[in-house]
């Protein structure tokens, strides 16, 4: 919903929500009558005539009473009635809408991307009720009552994507949605991630659905945020605490002892929570697969089998063992591709790309250190 105290916004013809225009009778910067007319015009261009105009006596452009020239006009008190007018309007146009049962949504005349059959279904009407798709039919021009219509002409509708291995902050959430990613797996979780997950689920925060694993469970100090598990008793207690806190799984990490791993695995079975992550050296690939642990980073399978020297002859057996165990592997090949391109012009040009503005500073500092040196095994260790 739009609340405005100034001239119409750029692109106002695209606003379909109700708009409130508040003006001051003594506005010396922009006559209220002019502002109201411009708002009505721009909204009408988009077919929206739902604009309310209120003018307040004795108010200036900032809806404040007349002030001395030396005073800050932005911080003088509002004239009487401004705050009440906004509250009443919000109650009528926003809160009442939120309490009303949501309308069905129909995306009309859209091309559906059928990812199961690998085909495009053109000219379809897709109906959603209570957030669920209830029908996909051939498009028609029949009038539909009491629904929200979305014009899908020349557009494509596809299932949301899943990013199966992420490390994120709250500022990243809109970027996932903007790129069609509607679900993510957070693989080094924290209490702040649990809070985000809850707020997204209740609609308080806009973002993708989140599965949040525990913080890294390591047996030796790490450069990333982690929990250090020294022995089986410690592992058992911490794993139960993490399960009680609401994490969606346990993130296994480097250096974890076999006894600590077995303890965490026992809690995972008790609580029906998955084991995910790296394969600690003392655990080994066979025990990891027997425990049903999913594997993050495909190189973990190789390193757990033959170390850092790739023996191509071993790959078929690794693949067969993973398939027989029925565990999931998240390959994260994009990160490996990036790490393997260090000290090349391609790696350097990445730093000039506009999306680098969204990279967290600590990650950017790490990448910067990789520009002009040969990687060691520790450089390639990722959360």
LINKASUL-V591527 format. One record per pair of residues at least 12 apart in sequence whose C-alpha atoms are under 10 Angstrom apart, sorted by the first residue. I is the first residue (numbers start at 0). J is the second residue. D is the distance in Angstrom with one decimal. If there is no record, write none. Layout:
# LINKASUL-V591527
i j d
I J D
I J D
This chain:
# LINKASUL-V591527
i j d
0 14 8.9
0 15 8.6
0 16 5.2
0 17 5.8
0 18 6.5
0 19 8.7
0 89 8.4
0 92 7.7
0 93 6.8
1 14 8.4
1 15 9.5
1 16 6.7
1 17 6.4
1 18 4.8
1 19 6.5
1 20 8.8
1 50 9.5
1 89 9.6
1 92 10.0
1 93 9.8
2 17 8.6
2 18 5.9
2 19 5.0
2 20 6.6
2 21 8.2
2 51 9.9
2 85 8.1
2 88 9.2
2 89 8.9
3 18 7.3
3 19 6.0
3 20 5.2
3 21 6.5
3 22 9.1
3 38 9.7
3 52 9.9
4 19 8.2
4 20 5.7
4 21 5.0
4 22 6.3
4 23 9.0
4 31 9.4
4 34 9.0
4 35 10.0
4 52 10.0
4 60 8.0
4 61 7.5
4 62 8.0
5 20 7.5
5 21 7.8
5 22 7.8
5 28 9.9
5 29 8.2
5 31 8.7
5 34 7.0
5 35 9.1
5 38 9.4
5 60 8.1
5 61 8.8
6 20 8.7
6 22 9.9
6 29 7.9
6 30 9.6
6 31 8.8
6 33 8.4
6 34 5.0
6 35 7.7
6 36 9.4
6 37 7.1
6 38 6.9
7 20 9.1
7 34 7.0
7 35 8.3
7 36 9.3
7 37 6.3
7 38 5.0
7 39 8.7
7 40 9.1
7 41 7.2
7 42 8.8
8 37 9.7
8 38 8.2
8 41 8.8
8 42 9.9
9 41 9.0
10 41 7.9
10 42 9.1
10 45 9.6
11 37 9.8
11 38 7.7
11 39 9.6
11 40 9.2
11 41 5.6
11 42 5.9
11 43 9.2
11 44 8.6
11 45 8.0
11 47 9.7
12 38 9.0
12 39 9.5
12 40 8.3
12 41 4.9
12 42 4.7
12 43 6.9
12 44 5.3
12 45 4.5
12 46 7.8
12 47 7.8
13 41 8.6
13 42 7.4
13 43 9.7
13 44 8.3
13 45 5.7
13 46 8.9
13 47 8.7
14 41 9.0
14 42 6.7
14 43 9.7
14 44 9.8
14 45 7.2
14 46 9.1
14 47 7.4
15 42 7.8
15 43 9.8
15 45 7.4
15 46 7.9
15 47 5.8
15 48 8.9
15 49 8.3
16 42 9.5
16 47 7.8
16 48 9.6
16 49 7.5
16 50 9.0
16 92 8.9
16 93 9.5
17 42 9.5
17 47 8.0
17 48 8.2
17 49 5.0
17 50 5.9
17 51 7.9
17 88 9.7
17 89 9.9
17 92 6.9
17 93 8.8
18 38 8.7
18 39 9.5
18 42 8.9
18 47 9.4
18 48 9.1
18 49 6.5
18 50 4.8
18 51 6.3
18 52 8.6
18 88 9.4
18 92 9.1
19 35 9.6
19 38 9.6
19 49 8.7
19 50 5.9
19 51 4.8
19 52 6.1
19 53 7.8
19 84 9.5
19 85 8.2
19 88 7.6
19 89 9.2
19 92 9.7
20 34 8.2
20 35 6.7
20 38 8.0
20 39 9.8
20 50 7.3
20 51 6.0
20 52 4.7
20 53 6.4
20 54 8.5
20 85 9.9
21 34 9.4
21 35 8.7
21 51 8.4
21 52 6.0
21 53 5.1
21 54 6.0
21 55 7.8
21 60 9.4
21 61 9.4
21 62 7.8
21 81 8.1
21 84 8.9
21 85 8.8
22 34 8.2
22 35 8.3
22 52 7.6
22 53 6.2
22 54 4.7
22 55 6.3
22 56 9.1
22 58 7.7
22 59 7.9
22 60 6.9
22 61 8.2
22 62 6.7
22 81 9.7
23 53 8.6
23 54 5.5
23 55 5.1
23 56 6.5
23 57 6.9
23 58 4.3
23 59 4.9
23 60 5.6
23 61 7.4
23 62 5.5
23 63 8.0
23 64 9.1
23 78 9.2
24 53 9.8
24 54 6.1
24 55 5.7
24 56 5.2
24 57 5.9
24 58 5.6
24 59 6.7
24 60 8.3
24 62 8.9
25 54 9.7
25 55 8.7
25 56 7.4
25 57 6.0
25 58 5.6
25 59 4.8
25 60 7.2
25 61 9.9
25 62 9.1
25 63 9.8
25 64 9.1
25 65 8.5
26 55 10.0
26 57 9.0
26 58 6.9
26 59 4.4
26 60 4.4
26 61 8.0
26 62 8.4
26 63 9.9
27 59 6.9
27 60 6.6
28 59 8.5
28 60 6.3
28 61 9.6
29 59 9.6
29 60 7.1
30 59 9.9
30 60 8.5
31 52 9.1
31 53 9.2
31 54 7.4
31 55 9.9
31 59 9.9
31 60 8.4
32 52 9.3
32 54 9.0
34 52 9.6
35 50 8.7
35 51 8.8
35 52 6.6
35 53 9.2
35 54 9.8
36 52 9.7
38 50 7.7
38 51 9.8
38 52 9.5
39 51 9.2
39 52 9.6
51 88 8.9
53 81 9.1
53 84 8.3
53 85 10.0
54 81 9.4
55 78 7.5
55 79 8.3
55 80 7.9
55 81 7.7
56 78 8.2
56 79 9.1
56 80 10.0
57 78 7.5
57 79 9.6
58 77 8.0
58 78 6.2
58 79 9.2
58 81 9.7
59 72 8.7
59 77 9.6
59 78 9.1
60 72 9.0
60 73 9.6
61 73 6.5
61 74 9.2
61 75 9.0
61 76 9.8
61 77 8.1
61 78 9.6
62 75 9.1
62 76 8.5
62 77 5.7
62 78 6.3
62 79 9.4
62 81 7.5
63 75 6.0
63 76 5.8
63 77 4.5
63 78 5.2
63 79 9.0
63 81 9.2
64 76 7.0
64 77 6.7
64 78 5.6
64 79 9.0
65 78 9.3
100 129 9.0
101 128 8.3
101 129 7.0
101 130 9.2
101 146 9.1
101 147 9.3
102 127 9.1
102 128 7.4
102 129 8.0
102 130 9.9
102 144 10.0
102 145 6.7
102 146 5.4
102 147 6.3
102 148 9.9
103 126 7.0
103 127 5.7
103 128 4.7
103 129 7.0
103 130 8.4
103 131 9.5
103 132 9.8
103 133 9.8
103 144 9.8
103 145 7.6
103 146 5.0
103 147 6.2
103 148 8.7
104 125 8.1
104 126 5.7
104 127 5.1
104 128 6.6
104 129 8.8
104 130 8.6
104 131 9.6
104 132 9.2
104 145 9.3
104 146 5.7
104 147 4.7
104 148 6.0
104 149 7.4
105 124 6.5
105 125 5.5
105 126 4.4
105 127 6.3
105 128 8.9
105 132 9.5
105 134 9.4
105 135 9.7
105 143 8.9
105 146 6.9
105 147 6.2
105 148 5.1
105 149 6.2
105 150 8.6
105 151 9.3
106 123 8.1
106 124 5.6
106 125 5.1
106 126 6.5
106 127 8.4
106 135 9.6
106 138 9.5
106 147 8.5
106 148 6.1
106 149 4.7
106 150 6.0
106 151 5.7
106 152 9.1
106 154 10.0
106 156 8.8
107 122 7.8
107 123 6.5
107 124 4.5
107 125 6.6
107 126 8.5
107 136 9.7
107 137 9.4
107 138 6.5
107 139 8.1
107 140 8.9
107 148 6.9
107 149 6.1
107 150 5.3
107 151 5.2
107 152 7.2
107 154 10.0
108 121 7.5
108 122 4.4
108 123 4.9
108 124 5.4
108 125 8.3
108 136 9.6
108 137 8.1
108 138 5.3
108 139 7.8
108 140 9.2
108 149 9.1
108 150 6.9
108 151 5.2
108 152 5.3
108 153 8.3
108 154 8.6
108 155 9.6
109 121 6.4
109 122 5.3
109 123 5.2
109 124 6.5
109 125 7.8
109 137 9.7
109 138 8.1
109 149 9.3
109 150 7.6
109 151 4.2
109 152 5.3
109 153 6.8
109 154 5.7
109 155 5.9
109 156 6.7
110 122 5.7
110 123 6.2
110 124 8.9
110 125 9.7
110 151 7.5
110 152 7.7
110 153 7.4
110 154 6.2
110 155 4.7
110 156 6.1
110 157 8.7
111 123 6.9
111 124 9.1
111 125 8.6
111 135 8.9
111 151 9.7
111 154 8.7
111 155 5.8
111 156 4.8
111 157 6.1
111 158 9.2
112 155 6.7
112 156 6.0
112 157 5.0
112 158 7.8
113 156 9.0
113 157 7.2
113 158 8.5
114 157 7.8
114 158 7.9
119 155 8.9
119 156 9.7
119 157 9.8
120 135 9.8
120 136 9.9
120 137 9.1
120 155 9.4
120 156 9.6
121 137 8.4
121 138 8.8
121 152 9.5
121 153 9.5
121 154 9.8
121 155 8.8
122 136 8.6
122 137 6.2
122 138 5.3
122 139 8.6
122 151 8.7
122 152 7.9
122 153 9.3
122 154 10.0
123 135 6.5
123 136 5.5
123 137 4.7
123 138 4.6
123 139 8.3
123 151 8.7
123 152 9.5
123 156 9.7
124 136 5.3
124 137 6.0
124 138 4.8
124 139 7.5
124 140 9.9
124 148 10.0
124 149 9.7
124 150 9.7
124 151 8.4
125 137 8.9
125 138 8.5
125 149 9.7
125 151 9.5
125 156 9.0
126 146 9.4
126 147 9.8
126 148 9.4
127 146 9.7
127 147 9.8
128 146 9.7
157 179 8.9
158 179 8.5
158 180 9.2
158 181 8.8
159 176 8.9
159 178 9.4
159 179 5.7
159 180 5.6
159 181 5.1
159 182 7.4
159 207 9.4
160 175 9.2
160 176 9.3
160 178 8.6
160 179 5.9
160 180 4.4
160 181 5.8
160 182 6.7
160 183 8.7
160 207 9.7
161 175 9.4
161 179 8.7
161 180 5.6
161 181 6.3
161 182 4.8
161 183 5.6
161 184 8.1
161 207 9.0
161 208 9.3
161 209 9.9
162 175 8.6
162 179 10.0
162 180 6.6
162 181 8.3
162 182 6.5
162 183 4.8
162 184 6.6
162 185 9.1
162 207 9.7
162 209 9.9
162 329 9.9
162 331 10.0
163 182 8.1
163 183 5.7
163 184 5.0
163 185 7.8
163 186 8.7
163 210 9.3
163 295 9.3
163 328 9.9
163 329 6.9
163 330 9.5
163 331 8.7
164 183 7.0
164 184 5.4
164 185 6.2
164 186 6.1
164 187 9.5
164 295 7.8
164 296 9.2
164 329 7.3
164 330 9.2
164 331 7.3
164 382 9.5
165 183 6.8
165 184 6.0
165 185 5.1
165 186 6.1
165 187 8.4
165 188 9.9
165 211 9.8
165 331 9.8
165 382 9.3
166 183 9.5
166 184 8.5
166 185 5.7
166 186 6.4
166 187 6.6
166 188 8.1
166 192 9.9
166 382 8.3
167 183 9.7
167 184 9.9
167 185 7.3
167 186 9.3
167 187 9.1
167 188 9.2
167 192 8.5
167 358 9.9
167 359 8.8
168 191 8.7
168 192 8.0
168 195 9.2
168 359 8.6
169 191 8.8
169 192 8.3
169 195 7.3
169 204 9.4
169 205 9.7
169 206 8.7
170 206 9.8
170 357 8.7
170 359 9.7
171 206 8.7
171 357 7.7
171 358 9.1
171 359 9.4
172 195 9.5
172 199 9.9
172 204 9.1
172 205 7.2
172 206 4.9
172 207 6.8
172 208 9.9
173 204 9.9
173 205 7.0
173 206 6.0
173 207 8.2
174 206 8.7
174 207 9.6
174 357 8.9
175 206 7.4
175 207 6.9
176 205 8.6
176 206 6.5
176 207 6.5
177 206 9.8
179 207 9.3
180 206 9.2
180 207 6.7
180 208 9.2
181 206 7.5
181 207 4.3
181 208 6.1
181 209 8.8
182 206 8.6
182 207 4.8
182 208 4.5
182 209 5.9
182 210 7.9
183 206 9.6
183 207 6.5
183 208 6.3
183 209 5.1
183 210 6.4
183 211 8.6
184 207 9.8
184 208 8.6
184 209 5.9
184 210 4.8
184 211 6.1
184 212 7.7
184 247 9.4
185 209 6.9
185 210 6.0
185 211 4.8
185 212 6.2
185 213 8.9
185 214 9.6
185 247 9.6
185 250 9.9
186 210 8.5
186 211 6.5
186 212 5.4
186 213 7.5
186 214 7.6
186 215 8.0
186 248 9.1
186 249 9.0
186 250 6.7
186 251 9.8
186 275 8.4
186 276 7.9
186 295 9.0
186 382 7.4
187 211 7.5
187 212 6.1
187 213 6.1
187 214 4.5
187 215 5.7
187 216 9.3
187 223 8.9
187 224 7.7
187 225 8.0
187 249 9.3
187 250 6.9
187 251 9.8
187 276 9.6
187 382 7.1
188 210 9.0
188 211 5.4
188 212 5.2
188 213 5.0
188 214 4.9
188 215 7.9
188 224 9.3
188 225 9.5
188 246 7.8
188 247 9.3
188 248 9.6
188 249 9.5
188 250 8.6
189 211 8.0
189 212 8.2
189 213 6.8
189 214 6.1
189 215 9.7
189 224 9.2
189 225 9.7
189 246 8.7
190 211 9.6
190 213 9.3
190 214 9.4
190 244 8.4
190 245 9.5
190 246 9.1
192 209 8.4
192 210 9.2
192 211 6.9
192 212 9.3
192 213 9.9
192 246 9.5
193 209 8.7
193 210 8.9
193 211 6.9
193 212 9.3
193 213 9.8
193 244 8.6
193 245 7.6
193 246 7.4
193 247 9.5
195 207 9.9
195 208 9.5
195 209 8.2
195 211 9.9
196 208 7.0
196 209 5.6
196 210 7.7
196 211 7.9
197 209 9.0
209 247 9.4
210 246 8.1
210 247 6.0
210 248 8.4
211 245 8.7
211 246 5.8
211 247 5.3
211 248 7.1
211 249 9.2
211 250 9.5
212 241 9.3
212 242 9.8
212 245 9.1
212 246 5.4
212 247 5.1
212 248 4.6
212 249 5.5
212 250 5.9
212 251 9.7
212 272 9.6
212 273 9.0
212 274 9.0
212 275 8.2
212 276 9.6
213 225 9.0
213 226 9.1
213 238 8.8
213 241 6.6
213 242 8.5
213 244 9.4
213 245 9.0
213 246 5.7
213 247 7.3
213 248 6.2
213 249 5.1
213 250 5.6
213 251 8.8
213 274 9.9
213 275 9.7
214 226 6.5
214 227 9.9
214 241 8.9
214 246 9.2
214 248 9.6
214 249 7.7
214 250 6.4
214 251 8.8
214 252 9.4
214 382 9.9
215 227 8.4
215 249 7.9
215 250 5.2
215 251 6.2
215 252 5.7
215 253 8.7
215 276 8.5
215 277 9.6
215 382 7.7
216 228 6.7
216 234 8.6
216 237 9.5
216 238 9.1
216 249 7.5
216 250 6.0
216 251 5.2
216 252 5.3
216 253 7.9
216 254 9.0
216 255 7.3
216 259 9.4
216 260 9.1
216 263 9.2
216 276 9.4
216 277 9.9
217 229 8.6
217 234 9.9
217 250 8.9
217 251 6.8
217 252 4.9
217 253 5.4
217 254 5.7
217 255 5.1
217 256 8.6
217 259 9.4
217 260 9.6
217 277 9.9
217 279 8.8
218 230 8.5
218 234 9.8
218 251 9.6
218 252 7.7
218 253 6.5
218 254 4.3
218 255 3.9
218 256 6.2
218 257 9.8
218 259 8.2
218 260 9.5
218 279 8.8
219 252 9.3
219 253 7.3
219 254 5.3
219 255 7.1
219 256 9.4
220 253 9.2
220 254 8.5
221 252 9.4
221 253 8.4
221 254 9.3
221 380 10.0
221 382 9.7
222 377 10.0
222 380 9.7
222 381 9.7
222 382 9.4
223 381 8.7
223 382 7.1
224 382 9.1
225 250 9.6
225 252 8.7
225 382 9.6
226 252 9.6
227 252 9.9
227 254 9.5
227 255 8.6
228 254 9.4
228 255 7.2
228 256 8.4
228 259 6.9
228 260 9.3
228 263 10.0
229 254 9.9
229 255 8.2
229 256 7.9
229 258 9.6
229 259 7.4
230 255 9.0
230 256 7.4
230 257 9.2
230 258 6.7
230 259 5.4
230 260 9.2
230 262 8.9
231 256 8.4
231 257 8.6
231 258 5.3
231 259 4.2
231 260 7.7
231 261 7.7
231 262 5.6
231 263 8.2
232 258 9.0
232 259 7.7
232 262 7.6
232 263 9.8
233 259 7.8
233 262 8.9
233 263 9.7
234 255 9.7
234 256 9.9
234 258 8.7
234 259 5.3
234 260 7.7
234 261 8.9
234 262 6.0
234 263 6.0
234 264 9.7
234 266 9.4
235 258 9.9
235 259 7.5
235 260 9.3
235 261 9.0
235 262 5.3
235 263 5.9
235 264 9.1
235 265 8.2
235 266 7.0
236 262 9.0
236 263 9.0
236 266 9.3
237 262 9.9
237 263 8.5
237 266 9.8
238 259 9.9
238 262 8.2
238 263 5.8
238 264 9.0
238 265 9.3
238 266 6.5
238 267 8.1
239 263 8.4
239 265 9.9
239 266 6.5
239 267 8.8
239 269 9.5
239 270 8.7
241 266 9.9
242 266 8.2
242 267 8.3
242 269 9.9
242 270 7.2
242 271 9.7
242 272 8.1
243 270 9.3
246 272 8.6
247 271 9.5
247 272 6.4
247 273 7.5
247 274 9.6
248 267 7.6
248 270 9.5
248 271 8.8
248 272 5.1
248 273 4.9
248 274 6.0
248 275 7.0
248 276 9.9
249 263 7.8
249 264 8.6
249 266 9.5
249 267 7.5
249 272 7.3
249 273 6.4
249 274 5.1
249 275 6.1
249 276 8.1
249 292 9.6
250 263 9.9
250 273 8.8
250 274 6.4
250 275 5.1
250 276 5.2
250 277 7.9
250 292 9.7
250 293 9.8
250 294 9.9
250 295 9.5
250 382 9.4
251 263 8.9
251 264 9.8
251 274 6.8
251 275 6.0
251 276 4.8
251 277 5.6
251 278 7.2
251 279 7.7
251 292 8.8
251 293 9.8
251 294 9.3
251 295 9.6
252 275 8.9
252 276 6.2
252 277 5.1
252 278 6.9
252 279 6.4
252 280 9.9
252 295 10.0
252 381 9.9
252 382 8.1
253 276 9.1
253 277 6.5
253 278 7.0
253 279 5.0
253 280 7.4
253 281 9.4
253 282 10.0
253 380 9.3
253 382 9.6
254 277 9.8
254 278 9.1
254 279 5.6
254 280 6.8
254 281 7.6
254 282 9.3
255 277 9.8
255 278 8.8
255 279 5.7
255 280 7.9
255 281 7.3
255 282 7.9
256 279 7.5
256 280 8.3
256 281 5.9
256 282 7.0
257 279 8.2
257 280 8.9
257 281 5.7
257 282 5.2
257 283 9.0
257 286 9.3
258 281 9.4
258 282 8.9
259 282 9.8
260 274 9.8
260 278 10.0
260 279 8.7
260 281 9.3
260 282 7.4
260 286 9.8
260 287 9.2
260 290 9.7
261 282 9.0
261 286 9.5
261 287 9.9
261 290 8.8
264 287 9.8
264 290 7.1
264 291 9.3
264 292 8.9
265 290 9.4
267 290 9.7
268 290 9.4
273 290 9.5
273 291 7.9
273 292 6.9
273 293 7.8
274 287 9.0
274 290 8.0
274 291 7.2
274 292 4.7
274 293 6.4
274 294 8.7
275 287 9.6
275 291 8.9
275 292 5.4
275 293 4.7
275 294 5.9
275 295 6.9
275 326 9.8
275 327 9.0
275 328 9.3
275 329 9.7
276 292 7.5
276 293 6.6
276 294 5.1
276 295 4.8
276 296 8.0
276 299 9.0
276 328 9.4
276 329 9.2
276 382 8.5
277 292 9.0
277 293 8.6
277 294 6.1
277 295 6.0
277 296 7.6
277 297 9.6
277 298 9.6
277 299 6.3
277 300 8.8
277 303 9.2
277 381 9.5
277 382 8.7
278 292 8.8
278 293 9.5
278 294 7.4
278 295 8.8
278 296 10.0
278 299 6.4
278 300 7.7
278 302 8.8
278 303 6.6
279 299 9.2
279 302 10.0
279 303 7.8
280 302 8.9
280 303 6.7
280 304 9.6
280 306 9.6
281 303 9.6
282 303 9.0
283 300 9.4
283 302 9.6
283 303 5.9
283 304 7.7
284 299 8.9
284 300 7.0
284 301 9.3
284 302 9.2
284 303 5.7
284 304 6.7
284 317 9.1
284 320 9.3
284 321 9.3
285 303 9.1
285 304 9.1
285 317 10.0
285 320 8.4
285 321 9.4
285 324 9.6
287 303 9.8
287 324 9.7
287 326 9.7
288 320 8.0
288 321 7.0
288 322 9.8
288 323 9.1
288 324 6.0
288 325 8.5
288 326 7.0
288 327 10.0
289 321 9.9
289 324 7.0
289 325 9.9
289 326 9.4
290 324 9.1
290 326 9.5
291 321 9.8
291 324 7.0
291 325 7.7
291 326 6.0
291 327 8.9
292 324 9.3
292 325 9.6
292 326 6.5
292 327 8.0
292 328 9.3
293 321 9.5
293 324 9.8
293 325 9.0
293 326 5.2
293 327 4.8
293 328 5.8
293 329 7.9
294 321 9.6
294 326 7.6
294 327 6.4
294 328 4.8
294 329 6.3
294 330 8.1
295 327 8.6
295 328 6.1
295 329 5.0
295 330 6.4
295 331 7.4
295 381 9.6
295 382 8.9
296 328 7.3
296 329 5.8
296 330 4.5
296 331 5.3
296 332 7.4
296 334 9.0
296 335 8.6
296 380 9.8
296 381 8.5
296 382 9.4
297 328 6.8
297 329 6.8
297 330 4.4
297 331 7.0
297 332 7.6
297 335 9.3
298 330 7.8
298 331 9.2
298 332 9.1
298 335 8.7
298 379 10.0
299 328 9.7
299 330 9.2
299 380 9.8
300 314 9.2
300 317 7.2
300 318 9.1
300 321 9.0
300 328 9.1
300 330 9.9
301 313 8.5
301 314 7.8
301 317 7.8
303 317 10.0
304 316 10.0
304 317 7.9
307 376 8.3
334 379 9.1
334 381 8.8
335 379 7.9
335 381 9.6
337 349 9.5
337 366 9.6
338 366 8.9
338 369 8.2
338 370 9.8
338 374 8.0
338 378 8.5
338 379 6.9
339 373 9.7
339 374 8.4
339 379 9.0
340 369 9.8
340 370 9.3
341 366 9.1
341 368 10.0
341 369 6.3
341 370 5.7
341 371 7.4
341 372 7.7
341 373 7.7
341 374 8.0
342 369 7.6
342 370 5.5
342 371 5.4
342 372 6.7
342 373 7.5
342 374 9.4
343 370 8.1
343 371 8.8
344 370 9.6
346 366 9.5
346 369 9.4
346 370 7.4
347 366 10.0
347 367 9.2
347 369 9.9
347 370 6.9
347 371 9.4
350 363 8.9
350 366 9.1
350 367 8.7
350 370 10.0
365 378 9.1
366 378 9.9
